[in-house]
Structures are given as C-alpha cells and as structure tokens.
Amino acid sequence: MTRTTTREAGFAECAQVDIDDLLRSHGLRPTKARRLLLAHLKSTTRHPSAEEITDQLRRDGVGIGVATVYQNLSRLVDAGLLIRLSGSNGCSRYDADVSSHDHAVCERCGRVADFDPGPRVRNALEEVSPCDTGLGEWSLTRTSVEMLGICPECRAS
C-alpha cells in the first residue's frame, strides 16, 4: 500500500474529503481529532505509539491531549481503520495499513517494521486451517507473521 503525505501544510482539501468519507463509511463522525490521527498515520510507514503521535502532532502545532489521542485511536481500531500492534516492550503501536501484512518487532526498543516474508510463507499461511492449529471451530479472518529481533539502530548502540 502506498501512503501519501497529508501533513506538510495541513490537510490538502481532497485528502480531508477522502478521510471524512472514510470515517463516515466506517460509522464514525469525522471529528478534528479523528481526521488528524488518521491522516497522520496514513502519512507514515512507521508504527508510532500514542505518545509518539501526540508528541509529533504537538510539534506540528496541534494542541491535542493524550487522553483524546488514546480514545480516538481506540475508536479507529474498533472501526477497522487502524491495527493495534503490541510491541515487545508492552507499548501499543498503530498502523493505518489494515491490509494483511507482516511485522518485525525490535525486542529492545519496540520499533515495528513491515516486511514481506515471501510467497512461500504467505502461501503456507493461506493454506492453514483452524483444525491444523488446534483452533477447531474458529473462523480465521486474517493471518500475519510477527518476527522478533533487534533493529539496526539498537544493534549499533
């Protein structure tokens, strides 16, 4: 998925309309906070925490409280517009790419990065049935791979 930057000089008019439509199509009112959060997360391939998002928005001149960020991130996750990832350090991180994709997680700093495990692993995952995994009656809706390791920045320090 290609993400476009919408943050540079505020929202481009068409991007705001697209985000408003996206929010409405998922049953959410397009409040200022939701538009800001969704635009911010769609503008990056990083997987920031709520605190990192709040800090970045404040650096961009947006007055927003941490509680507002947490409440709206939760609503966006519940609506299926974001994925909440649990970093290895217990800190939740957020991803606006809700397509089926995979992540590598740094065990030291909690950084999360997208990666492609390749067609062999992807094909094997698509063939997994709930019975093969001991999940019996479950109906699987999505699969993903999470690899744990040490990111290049942590390895260098």
HELIX and SHEET records of a PDB file:
HELIX    1   1 GLU A   13  SER A   25  1                                  13    
HELIX    2   2 LYS A   32  LYS A   42  1                                  11    
HELIX    3   3 ALA A   50  ARG A   59  1                                  10    
HELIX    4   4 VAL A   66  ASP A   78  1                                  13    
HELIX    5   5 PRO A  119  GLU A  126  1                                   8    
HELIX    6   6 PRO A  130  THR A  133  5                                   4    
HELIX    7   7 PRO A  152  ALA A  156  1                                   5    
SHEET    1   A 2 ILE A  83  SER A  86  0                                        
SHEET    2   A 2 SER A  92  ASP A  95 -1                                        
SHEET    1   B 3 VAL A 112  PHE A 115  0                                        
SHEET    2   B 3 ASP A 102  CYS A 106 -1                                        
SHEET    3   B 3 GLU A 146  GLY A 149  1                                        
END                                                                             
